[in-house]
């Protein structure tokens, strides 16, 4: 039996090699076996084994032949070659494209394969660790082990599902996510942006939003009365019933990129975030962003009409001594609520009426009396000893009065949301002071500038050469000395570095260095009610902007500079006052520009050659200090009696116009004495008749005003206190008749 097992083993090895000699060896061994019964019995078994071995050898040989190349005839080879060529021709593609696609598919396959392998390995390691822990736990606490197993299976199942979901939805918005009512699930980032933008961009720009001052006004669609020079800004604001605005006026926009990025992040904050998204849909609201200044301007208009803006306690400095100015709380529009209302309406569809009623709420001031008093004490302690300036062996002293003119304050928000009134220095005033004071007497008198218009702007020619202080470093030293820590206990010394004075630079550079400064500035206000009037104000300001008044007697004229403000010049029809009567004419509103320039010149101390008051008093301006304009007269003219040119800069916003004079400040000190109002002629009453209103009814269309007059005296002194000139401005205003409209409809 052992021999038979041995023979089968040998035969098996021989047949596995499939050789003829292996079969012959088996035959010889069978013939040599003994012819006994036991041997025949063994031989029978061996023969049977040999037959099986032979069969296996035969099968192995056949398998070997099947794996070997078969011979073919030339005709067969030729036919197969032609067939292969035909197939190749039918499917031929550019090699570069084929290789590019194959390479792209390979890269994707490698990335996905690597990711799958990494996930499999990760979960395999976790599984092994869990099985090991589970085995230990089962031996000690069988029931706990069963519960733990169920929990583990549940967690692993969710992890696998989360991982698979995360991979399959890569680069797309998760299910159950909508943006502004638009289903963006399954979209790529660009697809979602396009889908939302297509719907909301037309909504944003489709129509205006109307803001009413009352429910009644919104229900009856009240409108505002036309603007008039006879009505003050305060009166116009108080009578305003509706404000119209739109996306362009508010500089409104939607940040689609940030919005869709937020949508893409939904469900990707972890497994619980994904599960939460599966069981509950998430809606992202479309929010509009506004220009900060544009929104604030509109809200402030409503504050002035419906409530009152708060006033912070502040600081004023006179003759080197700071004191506190009073403030109060306000009733104002809540800015966050206001922005939300506008955002909702600007993104609404056509079915929503774009109108709402404004609300004002109690709004506390930011700087109270205690905070202002603390800042006041800080300023007085800081400037008490003055400053000493040293430059290359020479020194001069700035008194507390000198420093007081250069101190200002900023409102700073703290980390906890409160506010602080922080004292600091006005860098432009400091720089100009240093430049003019650092020069010796002769050099200071010789320092003059002339303005020159070039193709790329206005430039300054400096006629005095030599050295000047490096002002940026000086400002930093002064700020640190006064407000950098504890209040000075003695007079600090500021060491000035000297640099070469430039001879030809731009206006902005000259201001930055302190070579020129703001001599005076004045701003007047108006409402946005009349587009035509505001257009005329802006156009007139543009015509006057950057006008240069030559030194030593140069005369500036409004009419010579602006020209005739008529239709041909681009001016529109707006309200004017002629002999106390309101009319409509081209150029209505330009008198406000003239009044603004006049007051800037008045405060600077320059002589005024010609100025005329309006026929009717306008309370928006200082008493007796308005200026009327018409072409060719009346005109506004003034003289530059200084030794340097003066540049008139005009600027405006939607509700203000500002005139600013730049140059070397002559240092004039201006004081004003305003006389008492004198009564003039009494107003009368005129009646007009309207057949569209019922007989027996009437209303006052124009309020009557009595005539009046007032005198204003301006005294101008030099820096030493010497009186240079006194100027009398006499204004006489005619009576304005009351106009009553009487109904005649039967």
C-alpha positions as CSV (number, residue, x, y, z in Angstrom):
1,X,0.0,0.0,0.0
2,X,2.9,2.3,0.8
3,X,4.5,1.4,-2.5
4,X,1.3,2.2,-4.4
5,X,1.0,5.6,-2.7
6,X,4.6,6.2,-3.6
7,X,4.0,5.2,-7.3
8,X,0.9,7.5,-7.5
9,X,2.9,10.4,-6.2
10,X,5.7,9.7,-8.6
11,X,3.3,9.2,-11.5
12,X,1.6,12.5,-10.6
13,X,4.9,14.4,-10.7
14,X,5.8,12.7,-14.0
15,X,2.5,13.4,-15.7
16,X,2.6,17.0,-14.6
17,X,5.6,17.4,-16.7
18,X,3.8,15.7,-19.7
19,X,6.9,13.9,-21.1
20,X,6.9,10.5,-23.0
21,X,9.7,9.1,-20.8
22,X,7.6,9.4,-17.8
23,X,5.0,7.1,-19.2
24,X,7.7,4.4,-20.2
25,X,9.1,4.5,-16.6
26,X,5.7,3.7,-15.2
27,X,5.3,0.7,-17.7
28,X,8.6,-0.8,-16.6
29,X,7.8,-0.6,-13.0
30,X,4.5,-2.3,-13.6
31,X,6.2,-5.2,-15.4
32,X,8.7,-5.8,-12.7
33,X,6.0,-6.3,-10.0
34,X,5.8,-10.0,-8.4
35,X,2.9,-12.2,-9.9
36,X,1.5,-13.2,-6.4
37,X,-2.1,-12.6,-5.3
38,X,-1.1,-9.9,-3.0
39,X,1.2,-8.5,-5.7
40,X,-1.6,-8.7,-8.3
41,X,-3.9,-7.0,-5.9
42,X,-1.3,-4.3,-5.4
43,X,-0.5,-4.3,-9.1
44,X,-4.2,-3.8,-9.9
45,X,-4.3,-0.8,-7.8
46,X,-1.1,0.5,-9.2
47,X,-2.4,-0.1,-12.8
48,X,-5.5,1.9,-12.0
49,X,-3.3,4.7,-10.6
50,X,-1.2,4.5,-13.7
51,X,-4.2,4.9,-15.9
52,X,-5.3,8.0,-14.0
53,X,-1.7,9.4,-14.2
54,X,-1.7,8.7,-18.0
55,X,-5.0,10.4,-18.4
56,X,-3.7,13.5,-16.5
57,X,-0.6,13.5,-18.6
58,X,-2.6,13.4,-21.8
59,X,-4.8,16.3,-20.6
60,X,-1.8,18.3,-19.6
61,X,-0.3,17.7,-23.0
62,X,-3.5,18.9,-24.7
63,X,-3.5,22.0,-22.5
64,X,0.1,22.7,-23.4
65,X,-0.8,22.4,-27.1
66,X,-3.7,24.9,-26.7
67,X,-1.4,27.5,-25.1
68,X,1.3,27.2,-27.9
69,X,1.0,29.4,-31.1
70,X,-0.6,27.6,-34.0
71,X,0.8,27.5,-37.5
72,X,-1.1,29.4,-40.1
73,X,-0.8,29.6,-43.9
74,X,0.3,32.7,-45.7
75,X,-3.2,33.2,-47.1
76,X,-4.7,33.0,-43.7
77,X,-2.2,35.6,-42.3
78,X,-2.8,37.9,-45.2
79,X,-6.6,37.7,-44.8
80,X,-6.3,38.4,-41.1
81,X,-3.9,41.3,-41.7
82,X,-6.3,42.9,-44.2
83,X,-9.2,42.5,-41.7
84,X,-7.2,44.1,-39.0
85,X,-6.2,47.0,-41.2
86,X,-9.9,47.7,-42.2
87,X,-10.8,47.9,-38.5
88,X,-8.0,50.2,-37.8
89,X,-9.0,52.6,-40.6
90,X,-12.6,52.7,-39.3
91,X,-11.6,53.7,-35.7
92,X,-8.6,55.8,-36.4
93,X,-8.3,59.0,-34.2
94,X,-5.5,61.6,-33.7
95,X,-2.9,60.1,-31.5
96,X,-2.5,63.3,-29.4
97,X,-6.3,63.3,-28.6
98,X,-6.3,59.6,-27.9
99,X,-3.3,59.9,-25.6
100,X,-4.8,63.0,-23.8
101,X,-8.1,61.2,-23.1
102,X,-6.3,58.1,-22.0
103,X,-4.0,60.1,-19.7
104,X,-7.0,62.0,-18.3
105,X,-8.8,58.7,-17.6
106,X,-5.7,57.3,-16.0
107,X,-5.2,60.3,-13.7
108,X,-8.9,60.1,-12.6
109,X,-8.6,56.3,-12.2
110,X,-5.4,56.7,-10.1
111,X,-7.0,59.3,-7.9
112,X,-10.2,57.4,-7.3
113,X,-8.3,54.2,-6.8
114,X,-6.0,55.7,-4.3
115,X,-8.9,57.3,-2.5
116,X,-10.8,54.0,-2.4
117,X,-7.7,52.2,-1.2
118,X,-7.0,54.7,1.5
119,X,-10.6,54.6,2.8
120,X,-10.6,50.8,2.7
121,X,-7.3,50.6,4.6
122,X,-8.6,53.2,7.1
123,X,-11.8,51.4,7.8
124,X,-9.9,48.0,7.9
125,X,-7.6,49.3,10.7
126,X,-10.6,50.6,12.6
127,X,-12.4,47.3,12.1
128,X,-9.5,45.3,13.4
129,X,-9.2,47.6,16.5
130,X,-12.9,47.3,17.1
131,X,-12.9,43.5,16.8
132,X,-10.1,43.2,19.2
133,X,-11.8,45.5,21.7
134,X,-15.1,43.7,21.2
135,X,-13.5,40.3,21.9
136,X,-12.2,41.5,25.2
137,X,-15.5,43.1,26.1
138,X,-17.5,40.0,25.2
139,X,-15.4,37.8,27.5
140,X,-16.2,40.1,30.4
141,X,-19.6,41.6,29.7
142,X,-21.6,39.7,27.0
143,X,-24.7,41.9,27.0
144,X,-22.7,45.1,26.9
145,X,-20.8,43.6,24.0
146,X,-23.9,43.0,22.0
147,X,-25.1,46.6,22.5
148,X,-21.7,47.9,21.7
149,X,-21.6,45.8,18.5
150,X,-25.0,47.2,17.4
151,X,-23.8,50.7,18.0
152,X,-20.5,50.2,16.2
153,X,-22.2,48.7,13.2
154,X,-24.5,51.6,13.1
155,X,-21.7,54.2,13.3
156,X,-19.6,52.4,10.8
157,X,-22.5,52.1,8.4
158,X,-23.1,55.8,8.6
159,X,-19.4,56.6,8.2
160,X,-19.2,54.5,5.1
161,X,-22.4,56.1,3.8
162,X,-21.1,59.6,4.6
163,X,-17.8,58.9,2.9
164,X,-19.4,57.5,-0.1
165,X,-21.9,60.4,-0.3
166,X,-19.1,62.9,0.2
167,X,-17.1,61.4,-2.7
168,X,-20.0,60.9,-5.1
169,X,-21.2,64.6,-4.6
170,X,-17.8,66.1,-4.8
171,X,-18.0,69.6,-6.3
172,X,-21.8,69.8,-6.2
173,X,-24.4,71.2,-3.8
174,X,-25.8,68.6,-1.4
175,X,-29.5,67.6,-1.6
176,X,-32.1,69.5,0.3
177,X,-30.4,72.9,-0.2
178,X,-32.2,75.9,-1.7
179,X,-31.0,79.5,-2.2
180,X,-33.6,82.2,-2.2
181,X,-36.3,79.6,-3.1
182,X,-34.2,78.1,-6.0
183,X,-33.3,74.4,-5.7
184,X,-29.6,74.2,-6.3
185,X,-29.1,70.6,-5.2
186,X,-26.8,68.6,-7.4
187,X,-25.5,71.8,-9.2
188,X,-21.8,72.7,-9.5
189,X,-20.7,76.0,-8.1
190,X,-20.8,77.8,-11.5
191,X,-24.2,76.3,-12.3
192,X,-25.7,77.4,-8.9
193,X,-24.3,80.9,-9.3
194,X,-25.8,81.2,-12.8
195,X,-29.2,79.9,-11.6
196,X,-29.4,82.3,-8.7
197,X,-28.1,85.3,-10.6
198,X,-30.5,84.8,-13.5
199,X,-33.4,85.2,-11.1
200,X,-32.2,87.8,-8.7
201,X,-30.2,90.3,-10.8
202,X,-33.3,91.4,-12.7
203,X,-35.2,91.7,-9.4
204,X,-32.5,93.9,-7.9
205,X,-32.7,96.5,-10.7
206,X,-36.3,96.2,-11.7
207,X,-38.0,99.1,-9.8
208,X,-37.6,101.8,-7.1
209,X,-38.5,101.3,-3.5
210,X,-40.8,103.9,-1.9
211,X,-40.4,104.8,1.8
212,X,-43.2,106.7,3.4
213,X,-43.3,108.7,6.6
214,X,-46.8,107.5,7.5
215,X,-49.3,104.7,6.8
216,X,-51.8,107.2,5.5
217,X,-49.2,108.6,3.1
218,X,-48.5,105.1,1.7
219,X,-52.2,104.3,1.4
220,X,-52.9,107.5,-0.5
221,X,-49.6,107.5,-2.4
222,X,-48.7,111.0,-1.2
223,X,-46.0,113.0,-3.1
224,X,-43.7,115.8,-2.1
225,X,-44.1,119.5,-2.9
226,X,-41.7,121.0,-5.3
227,X,-38.4,122.5,-3.9
228,X,-38.1,126.2,-3.6
229,X,-35.3,128.6,-2.6
230,X,-37.8,130.2,-0.2
231,X,-38.1,127.1,1.9
232,X,-35.3,126.1,4.3
233,X,-33.7,122.7,4.3
234,X,-35.3,122.1,7.7
235,X,-38.8,123.0,6.5
236,X,-38.4,120.8,3.4
237,X,-37.2,117.8,5.4
238,X,-40.1,118.2,7.9
239,X,-42.6,118.3,5.0
240,X,-41.1,115.3,3.2
241,X,-43.7,112.4,2.9
242,X,-41.9,109.9,0.7
243,X,-38.4,109.0,-0.3
244,X,-37.7,107.1,-3.6
245,X,-34.6,105.0,-3.9
246,X,-33.2,102.1,-6.0
247,X,-30.2,99.7,-6.2
248,X,-28.1,102.2,-8.1
249,X,-28.6,105.0,-5.6
250,X,-27.7,102.7,-2.7
251,X,-24.8,101.1,-4.5
252,X,-26.6,97.8,-3.9
253,X,-25.2,94.4,-4.9
254,X,-25.5,90.7,-4.2
255,X,-22.3,88.6,-3.5
256,X,-23.3,85.5,-5.5
257,X,-19.9,83.9,-4.9
258,X,-20.1,84.0,-1.1
259,X,-23.8,82.9,-1.2
260,X,-23.1,79.8,-3.3
261,X,-19.9,79.0,-1.3
262,X,-22.2,78.9,1.8
263,X,-24.6,76.6,-0.1
264,X,-21.7,74.3,-1.1
265,X,-20.6,74.1,2.6
266,X,-24.1,72.8,3.8
267,X,-23.9,69.1,4.8
268,X,-20.1,69.1,4.7
269,X,-19.5,70.0,8.3
270,X,-19.2,66.4,9.4
271,X,-21.4,63.3,9.6
272,X,-24.0,64.9,11.9
273,X,-24.3,67.9,9.7
274,X,-24.9,65.6,6.7
275,X,-27.5,63.6,8.7
276,X,-29.2,66.8,9.7
277,X,-29.4,67.9,6.1
278,X,-30.9,64.5,5.2
279,X,-33.8,64.9,7.6
280,X,-34.3,68.7,7.1
281,X,-34.0,71.0,4.1
282,X,-32.0,74.2,4.4
283,X,-32.9,77.5,2.9
284,X,-30.3,80.3,2.4
285,X,-31.6,83.8,2.1
286,X,-30.4,86.2,-0.6
287,X,-29.0,89.3,1.2
288,X,-28.2,92.6,-0.5
289,X,-25.1,94.6,0.5
290,X,-25.3,98.4,0.4
291,X,-22.7,101.2,0.1
292,X,-22.2,102.3,3.7
293,X,-22.2,106.0,3.0
294,X,-25.2,105.7,0.6
295,X,-27.4,103.9,3.1
296,X,-26.3,106.2,5.9
297,X,-27.3,109.3,3.8
298,X,-30.8,108.0,3.1
299,X,-31.3,107.0,6.8
300,X,-30.1,110.4,8.0
301,X,-32.6,112.2,5.7
302,X,-35.4,110.2,7.3
303,X,-34.0,110.9,10.8
304,X,-34.1,114.6,10.1
305,X,-37.7,114.4,8.8
306,X,-39.3,112.0,11.2
307,X,-37.1,112.2,14.3
308,X,-33.9,113.7,15.5
309,X,-30.3,112.5,15.1
310,X,-28.3,112.1,18.4
311,X,-25.6,114.5,19.1
312,X,-22.4,113.3,20.9
313,X,-20.8,115.4,23.6
314,X,-17.7,116.9,22.1
315,X,-14.7,119.1,22.6
316,X,-14.1,122.7,21.5
317,X,-10.7,124.5,22.1
318,X,-10.3,128.2,22.4
319,X,-7.2,130.2,23.4
320,X,-5.5,127.0,24.5
321,X,-8.3,125.8,26.7
322,X,-10.5,122.8,25.9
323,X,-14.1,122.6,27.0
324,X,-17.1,120.2,26.6
325,X,-19.9,120.8,24.1
326,X,-23.4,119.4,24.9
327,X,-25.0,116.4,23.3
328,X,-28.3,114.5,23.4
329,X,-29.9,111.2,22.5
330,X,-31.9,110.8,19.4
331,X,-34.9,109.2,17.6
332,X,-33.5,107.6,14.5
333,X,-34.0,104.8,12.0
334,X,-32.4,101.5,13.2
335,X,-29.8,100.9,10.5
336,X,-29.9,97.1,10.6
337,X,-33.7,97.0,10.4
338,X,-33.5,99.5,7.6
339,X,-31.0,97.5,5.6
340,X,-33.1,94.3,6.1
341,X,-36.3,96.0,4.8
342,X,-34.6,97.3,1.7
343,X,-32.8,94.0,1.1
344,X,-36.1,92.1,1.3
345,X,-37.9,94.4,-1.1
346,X,-35.1,94.7,-3.6
347,X,-35.0,90.9,-4.0
348,X,-38.8,90.4,-4.0
349,X,-40.7,89.4,-7.2
350,X,-43.3,91.5,-9.0
351,X,-46.1,90.3,-6.8
352,X,-44.7,92.3,-3.8
353,X,-45.3,96.1,-3.5
354,X,-42.0,97.8,-3.1
355,X,-43.0,100.2,-0.4
356,X,-42.9,100.4,3.4
357,X,-43.3,102.9,6.3
358,X,-40.2,104.1,8.0
359,X,-39.8,103.9,11.8
360,X,-37.7,105.8,14.2
361,X,-36.6,104.4,17.6
362,X,-34.8,105.7,20.6
363,X,-31.0,105.9,19.8
364,X,-28.6,106.8,22.6
365,X,-25.5,108.9,21.9
366,X,-22.1,107.2,21.6
367,X,-20.1,109.8,23.7
368,X,-21.7,110.9,26.9
369,X,-20.7,113.9,29.1
370,X,-18.4,111.9,31.4
371,X,-16.4,110.5,28.4
372,X,-16.1,113.9,26.8
373,X,-15.0,115.5,30.1
374,X,-12.3,112.8,30.5
375,X,-11.0,113.6,27.0
376,X,-11.2,117.3,27.7
377,X,-9.0,116.9,30.8
378,X,-6.5,114.8,28.8
379,X,-6.2,117.6,26.1
380,X,-5.7,120.4,28.7
381,X,-3.1,118.4,30.5
382,X,-1.3,117.5,27.3
383,X,-0.9,121.1,25.9
384,X,-0.5,122.9,29.2
385,X,3.3,123.3,28.8
386,X,3.4,123.8,25.1
387,X,6.1,122.4,22.9
388,X,9.7,123.4,22.1
389,X,10.9,122.8,18.5
390,X,14.6,122.4,17.8
391,X,16.3,122.4,14.3
392,X,20.0,122.7,13.7
393,X,20.9,124.9,16.6
394,X,17.8,127.1,16.6
395,X,14.6,126.7,18.7
396,X,11.2,128.2,19.0
397,X,8.3,127.6,21.4
398,X,4.7,126.7,20.6
399,X,2.2,127.8,23.3
400,X,-0.9,125.9,24.4
401,X,-2.9,128.3,22.3
402,X,-0.8,127.4,19.2
403,X,-1.3,123.7,20.0
404,X,-5.0,124.1,20.6
405,X,-5.5,125.0,17.0
406,X,-3.9,121.8,15.9
407,X,-5.8,119.3,18.2
408,X,-8.8,117.3,17.1
409,X,-10.7,114.2,18.2
410,X,-11.8,110.9,16.7
411,X,-14.6,108.6,17.8
412,X,-13.1,105.1,18.2
413,X,-15.1,101.9,18.7
414,X,-13.7,99.6,21.4
415,X,-13.6,95.8,21.4
416,X,-16.6,95.6,23.8
417,X,-18.8,97.7,21.5
418,X,-18.5,101.0,23.5
419,X,-17.0,104.2,22.1
420,X,-14.1,106.4,23.1
421,X,-13.4,110.1,22.2
422,X,-9.7,109.9,21.4
423,X,-7.6,113.1,21.2
424,X,-5.1,113.4,18.3
425,X,-3.4,116.1,16.2
426,X,-4.7,117.5,12.9
427,X,-1.7,116.5,10.7
428,X,-2.5,119.0,7.9
429,X,-2.5,121.9,10.4
430,X,0.6,120.7,12.2
431,X,2.5,120.4,8.9
432,X,1.6,123.9,7.7
433,X,2.4,125.4,11.1
434,X,5.9,123.8,11.0
435,X,6.7,124.9,7.5
436,X,5.7,128.5,8.1
437,X,7.2,128.7,11.6
438,X,10.5,127.0,10.9
439,X,11.7,129.5,8.4
440,X,13.5,132.6,9.5
441,X,11.6,135.9,9.3
442,X,12.9,136.8,5.8
443,X,12.4,133.3,4.4
444,X,8.9,133.1,5.9
445,X,7.9,136.4,4.2
446,X,9.4,135.1,0.9
447,X,7.6,131.8,1.0
448,X,4.9,132.1,-1.7
449,X,3.2,129.6,-4.0
450,X,1.5,129.9,-7.4
451,X,-0.9,127.5,-8.9
452,X,-0.6,126.3,-12.4
453,X,-3.1,124.2,-14.5
454,X,-1.5,121.4,-16.5
455,X,-2.9,118.6,-18.6
456,X,-2.9,116.1,-15.7
457,X,-4.0,118.4,-12.9
458,X,-3.1,121.4,-10.8
459,X,0.5,122.0,-9.7
460,X,2.1,124.2,-7.2
461,X,5.2,126.3,-7.9
462,X,7.1,127.2,-4.7
463,X,9.0,130.5,-5.1
464,X,11.2,130.1,-1.9
465,X,14.0,127.6,-1.9
466,X,16.1,126.3,0.9
467,X,15.3,123.7,3.6
468,X,12.0,122.7,5.3
469,X,11.1,120.3,8.2
470,X,10.4,116.7,7.4
471,X,6.8,116.9,8.5
472,X,5.7,113.2,8.7
473,X,8.4,112.5,11.4
474,X,7.5,115.6,13.3
475,X,3.8,114.8,13.4
476,X,4.6,111.3,14.8
477,X,6.9,112.9,17.5
478,X,4.2,115.5,18.5
479,X,1.5,112.8,18.7
480,X,3.6,110.7,20.9
481,X,4.7,113.6,23.1
482,X,1.2,114.8,23.8
483,X,-0.9,111.6,23.8
484,X,1.5,108.7,23.8
485,X,1.4,108.1,27.5
486,X,1.3,110.1,30.7
487,X,0.7,113.8,30.4
488,X,3.9,115.9,30.1
489,X,5.1,117.3,33.4
490,X,7.4,119.8,31.6
491,X,7.8,121.2,28.1
492,X,8.6,118.4,25.6
493,X,11.2,119.1,22.9
494,X,10.6,118.0,19.3
495,X,13.7,117.7,17.1
496,X,13.1,118.5,13.5
497,X,14.9,117.0,10.6
498,X,15.4,119.4,7.6
499,X,15.0,118.4,3.9
500,X,15.2,120.3,0.6
501,X,12.1,122.2,-0.3
502,X,10.6,121.2,-3.6
503,X,9.9,123.8,-6.3
504,X,7.2,122.1,-8.5
505,X,4.8,119.5,-7.1
506,X,1.2,118.5,-7.3
507,X,-1.5,120.0,-5.0
508,X,-1.9,116.8,-3.1
509,X,1.9,116.5,-2.5
510,X,2.0,120.2,-1.4
511,X,-0.8,119.5,1.1
512,X,0.9,116.4,2.3
513,X,4.1,118.3,3.0
514,X,2.4,121.2,4.6
515,X,3.5,123.8,2.0
516,X,-0.2,124.7,1.4
517,X,-3.2,124.2,3.6
518,X,-6.9,124.6,3.8
519,X,-7.5,128.3,4.5
520,X,-11.2,128.1,5.0
521,X,-14.2,125.9,4.0
522,X,-17.9,126.2,4.0
523,X,-20.8,123.8,3.4
524,X,-24.5,124.3,2.7
525,X,-27.2,121.7,2.6
526,X,-30.2,120.9,0.4
527,X,-32.6,118.0,0.0
528,X,-32.7,115.4,-2.8
529,X,-36.3,116.3,-3.6
530,X,-35.6,118.3,-6.8
531,X,-33.4,116.5,-9.3
532,X,-33.3,119.5,-11.7
533,X,-32.2,121.9,-8.9
534,X,-29.6,119.5,-7.6
535,X,-28.3,119.0,-11.2
536,X,-27.8,122.7,-11.5
537,X,-25.9,123.0,-8.2
538,X,-23.6,120.2,-9.2
539,X,-23.0,121.7,-12.7
540,X,-22.2,125.1,-11.3
541,X,-19.8,123.7,-8.8
542,X,-18.0,121.8,-11.5
543,X,-17.6,125.0,-13.5
544,X,-16.1,126.8,-10.5
545,X,-13.9,124.0,-9.4
546,X,-10.1,124.5,-9.5
547,X,-10.4,128.2,-10.3
548,X,-7.3,130.1,-9.4
549,X,-7.2,133.6,-7.9
550,X,-3.9,135.4,-8.5
551,X,-2.0,136.9,-5.6
552,X,-1.7,140.6,-4.8
553,X,-5.1,141.8,-6.0
554,X,-6.4,139.1,-8.2
555,X,-10.2,139.3,-8.6
556,X,-12.5,136.3,-8.8
557,X,-16.0,136.6,-10.4
558,X,-18.8,134.0,-10.3
559,X,-20.2,135.0,-13.7
560,X,-16.8,135.3,-15.4
561,X,-15.8,131.9,-14.1
562,X,-19.0,129.9,-14.6
563,X,-20.4,131.9,-17.6
564,X,-24.2,132.2,-18.3
565,X,-26.0,129.3,-16.6
566,X,-28.6,128.8,-19.3
567,X,-30.1,125.9,-21.3
568,X,-27.2,125.9,-23.8
569,X,-24.7,125.4,-20.9
570,X,-26.7,122.3,-19.7
571,X,-28.7,123.8,-16.9
572,X,-32.3,122.7,-16.3
573,X,-35.5,124.4,-15.2
574,X,-35.9,124.6,-11.5
575,X,-37.4,127.0,-8.8
576,X,-36.1,130.5,-8.5
577,X,-37.2,133.6,-6.6
578,X,-37.8,136.8,-8.5
579,X,-39.0,139.9,-6.5
580,X,-40.3,137.6,-3.8
581,X,-42.3,135.4,-6.1
582,X,-41.4,131.8,-6.8
583,X,-41.0,131.0,-10.5
584,X,-39.4,128.3,-12.7
585,X,-36.3,129.1,-14.8
586,X,-33.1,127.6,-16.1
587,X,-30.4,127.5,-13.5
588,X,-32.5,127.4,-10.4
589,X,-30.3,126.5,-7.5
590,X,-27.0,128.3,-8.6
591,X,-27.5,131.0,-5.9
592,X,-26.9,128.3,-3.3
593,X,-23.4,127.7,-4.9
594,X,-22.7,131.4,-4.8
595,X,-23.8,131.6,-1.2
596,X,-21.5,128.7,-0.3
597,X,-18.5,130.4,-2.0
598,X,-19.3,133.8,-0.3
599,X,-19.2,132.3,3.2
600,X,-15.9,130.5,2.6
601,X,-14.4,133.8,1.4
602,X,-16.1,135.7,4.3
603,X,-14.5,133.3,6.9
604,X,-11.1,133.5,5.3
605,X,-11.1,137.3,5.6
606,X,-10.5,138.2,1.9
607,X,-12.1,141.5,0.7
608,X,-15.5,141.1,-1.0
609,X,-16.0,143.5,-3.9
610,X,-19.6,142.7,-4.9
611,X,-22.4,140.7,-3.2
612,X,-26.2,140.9,-3.4
613,X,-28.8,139.4,-1.2
614,X,-31.9,137.5,-2.4
615,X,-35.2,139.4,-2.7
616,X,-36.6,137.0,-0.1
617,X,-34.9,135.9,3.1
618,X,-33.8,132.2,3.2
619,X,-33.4,130.9,6.7
620,X,-31.1,128.1,5.7
621,X,-28.2,130.5,5.5
622,X,-26.7,132.7,8.2
623,X,-28.7,135.9,8.6
624,X,-27.6,138.5,6.1
625,X,-25.0,136.2,4.5
626,X,-26.7,134.9,1.4
627,X,-25.6,135.7,-2.2
628,X,-27.8,136.0,-5.3
629,X,-26.6,135.4,-8.8
630,X,-27.9,136.1,-12.3
631,X,-26.2,136.8,-15.6
632,X,-24.7,139.3,-16.3
633,X,-25.6,140.7,-12.9
634,X,-26.0,140.6,-10.0
635,X,-22.5,138.9,-9.5
636,X,-20.3,137.8,-6.7
637,X,-16.7,139.1,-6.7
638,X,-13.9,139.0,-4.2
639,X,-10.2,139.9,-4.1
640,X,-7.1,138.0,-3.1
641,X,-5.0,140.5,-1.2
642,X,-2.5,137.9,-0.1
643,X,1.0,137.2,-1.4
644,X,0.2,133.7,-2.7
645,X,-2.3,132.4,-5.1
646,X,-5.6,130.9,-3.8
647,X,-7.1,127.8,-5.3
648,X,-10.9,127.3,-5.1
649,X,-11.9,123.7,-4.7
650,X,-15.6,122.8,-5.1
651,X,-17.1,119.4,-4.0
652,X,-20.6,118.1,-3.5
653,X,-22.7,115.1,-2.3
654,X,-26.4,114.3,-2.9
655,X,-27.3,116.8,-0.2
656,X,-24.3,119.2,0.3
657,X,-22.1,121.5,-1.6
658,X,-18.7,122.7,-0.2
659,X,-16.3,125.5,-1.2
660,X,-12.7,125.2,0.1
661,X,-9.9,127.7,-0.3
662,X,-6.3,126.3,-0.5
663,X,-3.0,128.2,-0.3
664,X,-0.7,129.7,2.3
665,X,-2.9,130.8,5.1
666,X,-2.6,134.6,5.5
667,X,-3.5,134.2,9.2
668,X,-6.4,136.6,9.1
669,X,-8.6,136.7,12.3
670,X,-12.3,137.3,11.5
671,X,-15.0,138.4,13.8
672,X,-18.7,139.1,13.1
673,X,-21.3,141.5,14.5
674,X,-24.9,140.8,13.4
675,X,-27.4,143.6,13.9
676,X,-31.1,143.3,14.8
677,X,-33.8,142.4,12.3
678,X,-35.7,145.5,11.1
679,X,-39.3,145.2,10.0
680,X,-40.1,146.2,6.5
681,X,-43.3,146.3,4.5
682,X,-46.2,144.0,5.5
683,X,-47.2,141.3,3.1
684,X,-50.5,141.3,1.3
685,X,-52.8,138.5,0.1
686,X,-53.6,137.5,-3.4
687,X,-56.2,135.0,-4.6
688,X,-56.2,132.5,-7.4
689,X,-59.2,130.5,-8.5
690,X,-59.3,126.8,-9.3
691,X,-62.4,125.2,-11.0
692,X,-61.2,121.7,-10.1
693,X,-61.9,122.0,-6.4
694,X,-65.3,122.5,-4.8
695,X,-66.7,126.0,-4.4
696,X,-66.5,127.3,-0.9
697,X,-63.2,125.6,-0.2
698,X,-59.8,127.2,-0.2
699,X,-56.2,126.6,0.9
700,X,-53.0,128.6,1.4
701,X,-50.6,127.9,-1.4
702,X,-47.8,130.3,-0.3
703,X,-47.2,131.6,3.2
704,X,-46.9,135.3,3.4
705,X,-43.7,137.0,4.8
706,X,-43.2,140.6,5.9
707,X,-40.3,142.6,4.4
708,X,-37.2,142.9,6.6
709,X,-33.6,144.0,6.7
710,X,-30.5,143.2,8.6
711,X,-26.8,144.4,8.7
712,X,-23.7,142.3,9.3
713,X,-20.3,143.8,10.1
714,X,-17.1,141.7,9.6
715,X,-13.8,142.8,11.1
716,X,-10.6,141.3,9.7
717,X,-7.3,141.5,11.7
718,X,-3.9,140.2,11.0
719,X,-2.1,137.6,13.3
720,X,-0.8,140.5,15.5
721,X,-4.2,141.9,16.1
722,X,-4.0,144.8,13.8
723,X,-7.3,145.7,12.1
724,X,-7.0,145.3,8.3
725,X,-10.5,146.3,7.3
726,X,-14.1,146.4,8.4
727,X,-16.9,145.3,5.9
728,X,-20.6,146.1,6.2
729,X,-23.0,143.8,4.5
730,X,-26.5,145.2,4.3
731,X,-29.4,143.0,3.3
732,X,-33.0,144.1,2.5
733,X,-35.7,141.5,1.8
734,X,-39.0,142.4,0.2
735,X,-42.4,141.2,1.5
736,X,-43.8,137.9,0.1
737,X,-47.5,138.0,-0.5
738,X,-49.7,135.2,0.8
739,X,-51.3,133.2,-2.0
740,X,-54.7,131.6,-1.4
741,X,-56.3,129.2,-3.8
742,X,-60.1,129.3,-3.9
743,X,-62.3,126.6,-5.4
744,X,-65.0,127.5,-7.9
745,X,-66.3,124.0,-9.0
746,X,-70.1,123.9,-8.8
